[in-house]
């Protein structure tokens, strides 16, 4: 083999390898969240029940709030240990959680509309 000089290497253009361009899709791709379905998992009634439950939980939290003393030098247990804070507020919160769980597990009406009954009475 013949020896190449530095001039021969400098005169040659560098050959670059280029990766092929990625193929582009022409059809619209479904989003990750829809997964090919057009309807929601929950129906309208489910969202109403969940909203009512969350409102009950927030109402319980608001009922539990407060309790500051009017004077820093006095202690009044009736303000902190009142019926509203000790009994009513936790009851509202537990009731709200029960309503939210009911709203999640309630069977929605959208499945009944999507799959009509094909049985005929003869």
N, C-alpha and C positions, 0 to 999 in steps of 0.2 A: 504494500500500500504506500501510496505517496504521502509524504508529509505535507500538511496544509500550513500555510503561513497565516499570520494574524490578519493580513489583508484579505485573504479569501473569506475568512469568517465575517469580517466587517462588511463586505460587499453583499453578502447574501441576506435577503430579507428573512426575518424570523417567521417561521410558520407557526401560527397559533391555531389551536384546536378550539372550536366553538361548540358549545352544547346546543342541541336542537331546541327550538322554541317550544314551550309547553303547549299542548293541545288545548284549545278553548272549547268549552261546552256552549252549545247554542240553546239547549233547553233549560228552562228555569229549574233550579235546584230547590227542593223543599228545605225549609229552615230546620234547624235542629230541634226546635221546640214544637213544631206542628207535627212532625213525623208522619205526614201524609193525611192527617185528619183535619177537617175543617171546623169541627165543633169543639167546644170546651169539654173537659171531663165532667165538670159540675154544671148543673142546670141553673136557671134563674132562682128557683126556690132554695137551692143549696146556698147560693151566695147571700140570699136574704137571711136565712137562718144563721149563717156564719157572721154576718154583719150585726144581727141582733145580739148574738153571744159576745162579740167583741165590745159592743156598746155596754152590755151588762158588766163585763170585766172592767172597763174604764170607769163606769159609774161606781163600782166597788172601790176602785183605787181612789177616786175622788172623795168618797165617803170616809175612807180611812185617813185621808190627809188632814193636816192641821194639828191641833193639840198644844199650841204654844200657850204658855202662861201669860196672863195679862201683866203680872208683876214678877220680876225675876227672883224676888225674895220670898215669895209665897209658893206653896205647893197645894194644888187642888186636884185630888185624884178623880173627881167627877168629870173633869175635862178630858183627861187621857183615857180613863177606863169607862167611857160612856157606852151606852147600848149601841150607838151608831158605829163606833170604831171596833168594839169587841165582838158584836154579834151580827149586825146588819151588813157591814162591809164584807166580811169573809163569806157570808151567805150569798151575797150578790156575785162575788167573784167565782165561787164554786158553781153557782147556777149558770153563769156565763160560760164557764168551761164545758159544762154539760151540754149547753145549747150549741156550742161550737162543734163538739164531738158529734152531736146529733146531725148537724148540718153537713158534716163530712161524710158520715156513714149513710145518710138518707139516700135512697135510690132516686136518681133524677128521672124526669119524665122524657128527656131527650132520647133515651134508649128505646122507650116504647114507641115513639114516633118514627124513629129510624128503622125499626124492625116491626112491621105490621103483622098482625095475627092472620095466618092464612087458613085457619081451620074454618070449615063451614058446617053449620048444623043442618042435617037432613032428616 
